[in-house]
Amino acid sequence: MASQDTKPFSTDKVSPASSNIEPAETGYVSNTRSRYRFNLAVRQEESSFAATKNASNADFDPIPPSKRTWNWGAYVAYWMADAWAVSNWEVASSMIAVGLDWRMAIGACVLGNTIMGLVITINGRMGATLHTPFPVLARMPFGYYFSYFVVLSRCVLAIVWLGVQTTTGGQCMEVLLTCIWPSFANIHNSIPDGEGITTAGMIAFLLYFLLQIPFLCIPYTKVQYFFAFKSVIAPIVFLAVFGDTLRRAGGTIAGSSVVTGGPKAFGSALTWAFFANLNGVLGNYATLGLNIADFSRYANKPSAQNVQAIVIPIIFTIVGLLGIFTAAAAETAYGTVEWNPITIIGYWEKSGTHGGRAAAAFAAIGLIIVTLGINISANSISAANDLMSFYPKYINIRRGQLLAAFIGSWAFVPWKILASAAKFLAFLGGYTIFLGPMTSILITDYYIVRRTNVSVPDMYNFHGMYRYSPKFASNWRAVLAFFIGCIPPLPGFVNNIVVAGKETTGVSIGGQHLFAIGYIYSFFAAGIFYWGFNRFFPHLESKMDHPDTGEDIIAAY
């Protein structure tokens, strides 16, 4: 943190941080030195706005023009890489299980992904314009100290899901190893049954984890090329699973209960089941709805990321439809409605033929690539940016990704989460009631309260205009609006966790229904109240009549 006399606090309408910058001298570690010797402290950009190297680094600073390499095609590839995933393939399974028919399930997917596509695109505009990561942008409405709570809330979620996806990748690796060496399936299990993993599974998990490490080290200016590669491989794998299953079903899904069965709930129960599942679709990518600036900051121009509003609903709907049709075909082909493509690939391997084993091996390789792409696009880079905000002197994106991978894959024992922790998974699914208010406050602050007139240099200055309170360094308006958004759905959130553990609570039907629309409620309630607080109790010291992006300083380097 900068000392008080390094950058004095100012209430001028012009950014108080921008006038005191000496960018060429700020915490810079020379390339020559770092090329030949490892430095515990990471490098800062010469154009850094931070007062000391303790406050930022080259990855945490605004992206300079030379590193803004993502065009609209990169964002298409990004979402193609993210959408073709096992979780999105199976998204309709829980909807049909609670009473929706397949048409209503797809309707929930289309509506939810359209809404989230708009939220992501609107929020992404900030990163594409200011070129700063989400943890830095969060300081603008929340203040410096409370922004750490916001960032930590997002960080924990990203790390947990990174571990869960690594477990999924380990399952794909186990299929691959069994295809190559069938005796691998007969390895003696020395791990207790209650641990949720076998010895063979642990070996496969470890191998996948080690395989993942070099992919996490791909520079962020080059990672879009891996996304482009995955966006080609993933559709081939999933379409092969669908095509083979349909072939085994005789080329038709007309006789499947998945497509012929109507809704199992009726009246208001059906309506609330639809809203609950719509809320689940929104929650699926509510995390990226909050921190999309971590990726949109790499845009070569602000409009490059606008394509997300179109590609997200289209590609996610296609993946969901194929998942439904494959499950329907599996009912005829294998005698059971099978949603998990990894299980279907396992059937190929168990066929005993060389062709079946070869097909399963290639499909497993494809799914390994799929999970690698998801862990980079949705989890590791986001977690790295969050971890970087706590210790920017020592953690950059690469170190943050590796640290998040170790914590998520080993400290959180994700194989046990997937095997037995129904309550924990329900907790992760209901976390949207906290993400919704954060996203809404960030959007409302930038577009409505400040009308995009913000100061990037002050976001890096701990004694700048976004400190709000000399003692608490937090914006009470944002804090209060956040709790107004997340507290009312909280009883329903608790009920959802308890019910997942096959227990009951005394939460009223009204409380359960409010949680069913938790993201929508928390998003709008927090945004409206935050606007109202700023309307009647404005923070005049941070008001500006023009934006100060510091682009002239950044571009000079």
C-alpha positions in Angstrom: 0.0 0.0 0.0 1.3 3.4 -0.8 2.1 5.8 2.0 -0.1 8.8 2.6 2.6 11.2 1.6 3.4 9.3 -1.7 0.1 10.3 -3.3 -1.9 12.8 -1.4 -5.7 12.5 -1.4 -7.4 15.0 -3.5 -11.0 15.9 -4.2 -10.4 17.6 -7.5 -12.6 16.8 -10.4 -9.6 15.7 -12.3 -8.1 12.4 -11.3 -5.8 13.0 -8.3 -3.7 9.9 -9.2 -2.9 10.9 -12.7 -0.9 14.0 -11.9 1.6 12.3 -9.7 2.7 9.4 -11.9 6.4 8.7 -12.8 5.8 5.6 -14.8 9.3 4.9 -15.9 10.5 4.6 -12.3 7.6 2.6 -10.7 8.6 -0.8 -9.4 10.3 -1.9 -12.6 12.4 -5.0 -12.8 14.6 -5.1 -15.9 14.1 -7.7 -18.5 17.8 -8.4 -18.6 18.0 -9.3 -15.0 14.8 -11.5 -15.1 16.0 -13.3 -18.2 19.0 -14.8 -16.3 17.9 -15.0 -12.7 14.6 -15.9 -11.0 13.0 -13.0 -9.1 10.5 -13.6 -6.4 9.1 -10.2 -7.1 7.4 -10.1 -10.5 7.8 -7.4 -13.2 5.7 -4.2 -13.5 4.9 -2.4 -16.7 6.9 0.8 -17.1 3.5 2.6 -17.6 2.2 1.3 -14.2 0.0 3.7 -12.2 0.8 2.0 -8.9 2.9 4.0 -6.5 5.1 1.0 -5.5 5.8 -2.4 -6.9 3.9 -3.8 -3.9 0.6 -2.6 -5.4 0.7 -4.0 -9.0 2.7 -5.9 -11.6 2.8 -6.2 -15.4 -0.2 -8.6 -15.6 -2.3 -6.5 -13.1 -1.6 -3.2 -14.8 -3.8 -1.9 -17.7 -3.0 -3.9 -20.9 -0.8 -1.9 -23.2 -1.9 -1.6 -26.9 0.8 -4.1 -28.1 -0.8 -6.9 -26.0 -4.4 -6.2 -26.9 -4.6 -9.2 -29.3 -8.1 -10.5 -29.1 -10.4 -9.7 -32.0 -14.1 -10.7 -32.4 -13.0 -14.1 -33.7 -11.0 -14.8 -30.4 -14.2 -14.2 -28.4 -16.1 -16.6 -30.6 -13.4 -19.2 -30.1 -13.4 -18.5 -26.4 -17.1 -19.2 -26.0 -17.0 -22.2 -28.4 -14.2 -23.6 -26.2 -16.3 -22.9 -23.0 -19.7 -24.1 -24.3 -18.7 -27.5 -25.5 -18.4 -29.0 -22.0 -19.9 -32.0 -20.2 -21.7 -29.8 -17.8 -23.4 -27.8 -20.6 -24.2 -31.1 -22.4 -26.0 -32.3 -19.3 -27.7 -29.1 -18.4 -31.2 -30.3 -19.3 -31.0 -33.5 -17.3 -31.8 -31.8 -13.9 -34.6 -29.8 -15.6 -36.4 -32.8 -17.0 -35.9 -34.6 -13.7 -37.8 -31.9 -11.7 -40.8 -31.9 -14.1 -40.1 -29.9 -17.2 -40.4 -31.4 -20.6 -37.5 -31.1 -23.1 -39.0 -28.1 -24.9 -39.4 -26.1 -21.6 -35.8 -27.1 -20.7 -34.5 -25.7 -24.0 -36.7 -22.6 -23.5 -35.0 -22.0 -20.1 -31.6 -22.5 -21.7 -32.3 -20.0 -24.5 -33.8 -17.4 -22.2 -31.1 -17.8 -19.5 -28.2 -17.7 -21.9 -29.6 -14.7 -23.8 -29.9 -12.8 -20.5 -26.4 -13.8 -19.4 -25.0 -13.0 -22.9 -26.3 -9.4 -22.5 -25.0 -9.1 -18.9 -21.5 -10.4 -20.0 -21.4 -8.1 -23.0 -22.4 -5.0 -21.0 -20.0 -5.8 -18.2 -17.3 -6.8 -20.6 -17.4 -3.3 -22.2 -15.7 -2.0 -19.1 -12.7 -4.2 -19.5 -12.5 -3.6 -23.3 -12.5 0.1 -22.7 -10.3 0.5 -19.6 -8.2 -2.7 -20.1 -8.0 -3.4 -16.3 -8.8 -6.7 -14.6 -12.0 -7.3 -12.6 -10.3 -7.0 -9.1 -9.2 -3.4 -10.0 -12.6 -2.5 -11.5 -14.2 -3.7 -8.3 -12.5 -1.0 -6.3 -14.5 1.7 -8.2 -17.9 1.0 -6.6 -16.9 -1.0 -3.5 -13.9 0.8 -2.3 -10.4 -0.7 -1.8 -11.0 -2.8 1.3 -14.5 -4.2 0.6 -13.4 -5.0 -3.0 -11.2 -7.7 -1.4 -14.3 -9.4 0.0 -15.9 -9.3 -3.5 -12.7 -10.7 -5.2 -12.3 -13.4 -2.5 -15.9 -14.5 -3.0 -15.2 -14.9 -6.7 -11.8 -16.5 -6.2 -12.9 -19.3 -4.0 -15.6 -20.3 -6.5 -13.1 -20.3 -9.4 -10.6 -22.5 -7.5 -13.2 -25.0 -6.4 -14.5 -25.4 -10.0 -11.0 -25.7 -11.2 -10.6 -28.7 -9.0 -13.9 -30.2 -10.0 -13.0 -29.8 -13.7 -9.7 -31.4 -13.0 -11.5 -34.4 -11.6 -13.6 -34.6 -14.7 -10.4 -34.5 -16.8 -9.0 -37.3 -14.6 -12.1 -39.4 -15.4 -11.4 -38.9 -19.1 -7.7 -39.8 -18.6 -8.9 -43.0 -16.9 -10.9 -43.9 -19.9 -8.0 -43.2 -22.2 -5.6 -45.3 -20.1 -8.0 -48.2 -20.0 -8.4 -48.1 -23.8 -4.7 -48.3 -24.3 -4.0 -50.8 -21.5 -7.2 -52.7 -20.6 -5.4 -54.1 -17.5 -5.4 -50.6 -16.1 -9.0 -51.2 -15.0 -7.9 -54.1 -12.8 -5.4 -52.2 -10.7 -5.9 -53.2 -7.1 -7.7 -50.4 -5.2 -6.0 -49.5 -1.9 -8.0 -46.3 -1.3 -11.0 -46.6 1.1 -14.4 -46.7 -0.6 -15.6 -43.6 1.2 -13.0 -41.4 -0.4 -14.8 -41.2 -3.7 -11.9 -42.3 -5.9 -10.0 -45.5 -6.6 -6.3 -46.1 -7.0 -6.7 -46.2 -10.8 -8.7 -43.0 -10.7 -6.0 -41.3 -8.5 -3.3 -42.3 -11.0 -5.4 -40.9 -13.9 -6.1 -37.7 -11.8 -2.4 -37.2 -11.1 -1.5 -37.7 -14.8 -4.1 -35.2 -15.9 -3.0 -32.7 -13.3 0.6 -32.9 -14.6 -0.6 -32.7 -18.2 -2.5 -29.5 -17.3 0.4 -27.6 -15.8 2.1 -26.6 -19.1 -1.2 -25.5 -20.6 -1.7 -23.1 -17.6 1.6 -21.5 -18.6 0.4 -20.4 -22.1 0.7 -16.5 -22.2 -2.6 -14.7 -22.2 -1.7 -13.0 -25.4 -1.5 -16.4 -27.1 -4.1 -18.5 -25.3 -6.8 -17.6 -27.8 -5.1 -19.9 -30.3 -5.6 -22.8 -28.0 -9.2 -21.8 -27.6 -9.5 -21.8 -31.4 -8.0 -25.3 -31.5 -10.4 -26.6 -28.9 -13.4 -25.0 -30.6 -12.6 -27.3 -33.6 -11.8 -30.5 -31.6 -14.7 -30.2 -29.1 -17.6 -30.2 -31.6 -16.1 -33.2 -33.4 -16.0 -35.2 -30.2 -19.5 -34.4 -29.1 -21.0 -34.8 -32.5 -19.3 -38.2 -32.8 -20.9 -39.2 -29.5 -24.3 -38.0 -30.7 -23.9 -39.6 -34.2 -22.8 -43.0 -32.9 -25.5 -43.1 -30.3 -28.2 -42.2 -32.8 -26.8 -44.9 -35.2 -27.1 -47.5 -32.5 -30.7 -46.3 -31.8 -31.6 -47.0 -35.4 -31.5 -43.4 -36.5 -34.5 -42.2 -34.5 -35.3 -40.8 -31.0 -39.0 -40.9 -31.5 -39.6 -43.7 -29.0 -37.6 -42.1 -26.2 -39.4 -41.0 -23.0 -37.1 -37.9 -23.0 -38.8 -36.4 -26.1 -42.2 -38.1 -25.9 -42.9 -37.4 -22.2 -44.7 -34.3 -21.2 -44.1 -32.2 -18.1 -44.5 -34.0 -14.8 -45.4 -30.9 -12.9 -48.5 -28.7 -13.5 -49.9 -25.2 -12.7 -47.9 -23.0 -10.3 -45.5 -25.9 -9.5 -44.5 -26.1 -13.2 -44.1 -22.3 -13.3 -41.8 -22.2 -10.3 -39.9 -25.2 -11.5 -39.2 -23.3 -14.8 -38.0 -20.2 -12.9 -35.8 -22.3 -10.6 -34.1 -23.9 -13.6 -33.9 -20.6 -15.4 -32.1 -19.3 -12.2 -29.8 -22.4 -12.5 -28.9 -21.5 -16.1 -28.1 -17.9 -15.1 -26.0 -19.2 -12.3 -24.0 -21.4 -14.6 -22.1 -18.4 -15.9 -22.9 -15.8 -13.3 -19.2 -16.0 -12.3 -18.0 -14.8 -15.8 -20.9 -12.3 -15.8 -19.1 -10.7 -12.9 -15.4 -11.0 -13.9 -15.6 -11.0 -17.7 -13.3 -8.0 -17.7 -10.4 -10.4 -17.0 -10.8 -11.5 -20.7 -12.4 -8.5 -22.4 -9.4 -6.4 -21.3 -7.4 -8.1 -24.1 -9.8 -6.8 -26.8 -8.1 -4.9 -29.7 -11.0 -2.5 -29.7 -14.1 -2.1 -27.4 -16.6 -3.5 -30.0 -14.6 -6.8 -30.5 -16.3 -8.4 -27.5 -19.8 -7.4 -28.5 -20.1 -10.7 -30.4 -20.6 -12.4 -27.1 -24.2 -11.3 -26.9 -24.9 -13.4 -30.1 -22.6 -16.3 -29.8 -23.5 -17.3 -26.1 -27.2 -18.0 -26.6 -26.7 -19.7 -29.9 -23.8 -22.1 -29.0 -25.1 -23.0 -25.6 -28.5 -23.8 -27.0 -27.0 -26.1 -29.7 -24.9 -27.9 -27.0 -28.0 -28.4 -24.8 -30.1 -29.7 -27.6 -27.5 -32.2 -28.6 -27.3 -33.4 -25.0 -31.0 -34.0 -24.9 -31.1 -35.8 -28.3 -28.1 -38.0 -27.3 -29.7 -38.9 -24.0 -32.9 -39.8 -25.9 -31.0 -42.0 -28.4 -29.1 -43.7 -25.5 -32.4 -44.9 -24.1 -32.9 -47.1 -27.2 -29.2 -47.8 -27.8 -28.2 -48.8 -24.3 -31.4 -49.3 -22.5 -31.0 -46.3 -20.2 -31.2 -42.5 -20.5 -27.6 -41.6 -20.3 -26.6 -37.9 -20.1 -22.9 -38.2 -19.4 -20.8 -38.5 -22.6 -17.9 -39.9 -20.6 -20.1 -42.9 -19.7 -21.1 -43.4 -23.3 -17.5 -43.4 -24.4 -16.9 -46.0 -21.7 -19.5 -48.2 -23.4 -17.4 -48.0 -26.6 -14.3 -49.2 -24.7 -16.3 -52.1 -23.0 -17.5 -53.3 -26.4 -14.3 -55.4 -26.6 -13.5 -54.5 -30.2 -10.3 -52.8 -31.4 -12.4 -50.2 -33.2 -14.5 -49.5 -30.1 -11.3 -49.1 -28.0 -9.7 -46.8 -30.6 -12.8 -44.7 -30.9 -13.0 -44.4 -27.1 -9.4 -43.4 -26.9 -9.6 -40.7 -29.5 -12.9 -39.4 -27.9 -11.2 -39.4 -24.4 -8.3 -37.4 -25.8 -10.8 -34.9 -27.2 -12.6 -34.6 -23.9 -9.2 -34.1 -22.1 -8.7 -31.1 -24.5 -12.2 -29.9 -23.7 -11.6 -29.9 -19.9 -8.2 -28.3 -20.3 -9.8 -25.4 -22.3 -12.6 -25.0 -19.7 -10.2 -24.8 -16.8 -8.2 -22.1 -18.6 -11.1 -20.1 -19.9 -13.5 -20.3 -17.0 -11.4 -21.0 -13.9 -7.7 -20.6 -13.8 -7.2 -17.2 -15.4 -10.0 -15.8 -13.3 -8.6 -17.3 -10.1 -5.1 -16.0 -11.0 -6.4 -12.4 -11.4 -8.1 -12.7 -8.1 -5.1 -14.1 -6.3 -2.9 -11.5 -8.0 -4.9 -8.7 -6.4 -3.9 -9.9 -2.9 -0.1 -10.2 -3.5 0.7 -8.4 -6.8 4.4 -8.1 -5.9 4.8 -11.8 -6.0 1.9 -13.3 -7.9 1.4 -12.7 -11.7 -1.1 -14.6 -13.9 1.1 -17.6 -14.5 2.0 -18.1 -10.8 -1.6 -17.5 -9.9 -2.8 -20.1 -12.2 -0.4 -22.7 -10.9 -1.2 -21.8 -7.3 -5.0 -22.1 -8.0 -4.4 -25.4 -9.7 -2.6 -26.9 -6.7 -5.2 -25.5 -4.2 -8.2 -26.6 -6.2 -6.9 -30.0 -7.2 -5.4 -31.1 -3.9 -6.5 -28.9 -1.0 -10.2 -29.1 -1.8 -10.2 -32.9 -2.6 -12.6 -32.3 -5.5 -13.1 -36.0 -6.2 -14.8 -36.3 -2.8 -17.0 -33.2 -3.6 -18.2 -34.9 -6.8 -18.8 -38.3 -5.1 -20.6 -37.4 -2.0 -20.9 -33.7 -1.2 -24.4 -33.0 -2.4 -24.8 -30.1 0.0 -21.6 -28.5 -1.1 -22.6 -28.8 -4.8 -26.0 -27.2 -3.8 -24.0 -24.4 -2.1 -22.0 -23.8 -5.3 -25.2 -23.8 -7.4 -26.9 -21.3 -5.2 -24.0 -18.9 -4.9 -25.6 -16.7 -7.6 -27.4 -14.7 -4.9 -24.0 -13.2 -4.0 -22.7 -12.8 -7.5 -25.9 -11.1 -8.8 -25.6 -8.0 -6.5 -21.9 -7.7 -7.2 -22.4 -7.7 -10.9 -25.3 -5.3 -10.8 -23.5 -2.8 -8.5 -20.5 -2.8 -10.8 -22.6 -2.2 -14.0 -24.9 0.4 -12.3 -21.9 2.3 -10.9 -20.0 2.5 -14.3 -22.9 3.2 -16.7 -25.6 5.0 -14.6 -24.0 6.6 -11.6 -20.7 7.7 -13.2 -21.8 7.7 -16.9 -18.4 6.0 -17.7 -16.5 9.0 -16.3 -14.0 7.1 -14.2 -10.3 7.3 -13.3 -8.1 4.3 -14.0 -5.1 5.8 -12.2 -7.1 6.2 -9.0 -8.1 2.5 -9.1 -4.4 1.8 -8.5 -4.0 4.5 -5.9 -5.0 3.4 -2.4 -5.4 7.0 -1.3 -7.3 8.1 -4.4 -10.9 9.1 -4.9 -12.2 5.5 -4.6 -11.1 5.2 -1.0 -14.4 6.7 0.2 -13.6 6.4 3.9 -10.1 7.2 5.3 -10.5 4.5 7.9 -12.6 1.7 6.3 -11.7 2.4 2.6 -15.1 1.1 1.6 -18.2 2.5 0.0 -21.1 2.1 2.4 -23.6 2.5 -0.5 -22.3 -0.6 -2.3 -22.0 -2.6 0.9 -25.6 -1.8 1.9 -27.0 -2.5 -1.6 -25.1 -5.8 -1.7 -26.7 -7.0 1.5 -30.1 -5.8 0.4 -29.7 -7.9 -2.7 -28.4 -11.1 -1.1 -30.1 -11.4 2.3 -33.8 -11.9 1.3 -33.1 -15.0 -0.8 -30.8 -16.4 1.9 -33.3 -18.6 3.7 -34.2 -20.2 0.4 -30.5 -20.7 -0.2 -30.1 -22.5 3.1 -33.2 -24.6 2.4 -31.7 -25.6 -1.0 -28.6 -26.9 0.7 -30.4 -28.8 3.5 -32.8 -30.4 1.0 -29.9 -31.6 -1.1 -28.8 -33.5 2.0 -32.2 -35.2 2.1 -33.4 -33.2 5.2 -36.1 -30.5 5.6 -36.4 -27.0 7.0 -39.1 -24.7 8.0 -38.5 -22.1 5.3 -41.8 -20.9 3.8 -42.9 -21.5 0.3 -42.4 -17.8 -0.4 -38.8 -18.0 0.8 -38.2 -20.9 -1.5 -39.8 -19.1 -4.4 -37.7 -16.0 -3.9 -34.6 -18.2 -4.0 -35.9 -19.7 -7.3 -35.6 -16.2 -8.8 -32.5 -15.4 -6.7 -30.2 -14.1 -9.4 -32.9 -11.9 -11.0 -34.1 -10.5 -7.7 -30.6 -9.9 -6.2 -29.4 -8.3 -9.5 -32.2 -5.8 -9.8 -32.7 -5.1 -6.0 -29.0 -4.3 -5.5 -28.8 -2.2 -8.6 -31.8 -0.1 -7.8 -30.9 0.5 -4.2 -27.3 1.3 -5.2 -28.6 3.9 -7.7 -30.9 5.3 -5.0 -28.2 5.7 -2.4 -26.0 7.5 -4.9 -28.9 9.7 -6.0 -29.7 10.9 -2.6 -26.3 10.5 -0.9 -23.7 11.1 -3.6 -20.0 10.8 -3.1 -19.0 14.1 -4.7 -15.2 13.5 -4.3 -15.3 10.7 -6.9 -17.5 12.5 -9.4 -15.8 13.4 -12.7 -17.0 15.2 -15.9 -14.7 13.1 -18.2 -13.0 9.8 -18.1 -9.3 9.4 -17.2 -8.2 6.1 -18.7 -4.5 7.0 -18.6 -4.3 5.8 -22.2 -1.8 8.4 -23.2 0.6 7.1 -20.6 0.0 3.4 -21.4 0.3 4.0 -25.1 3.6 5.8 -24.7 5.2 2.5 -23.7 
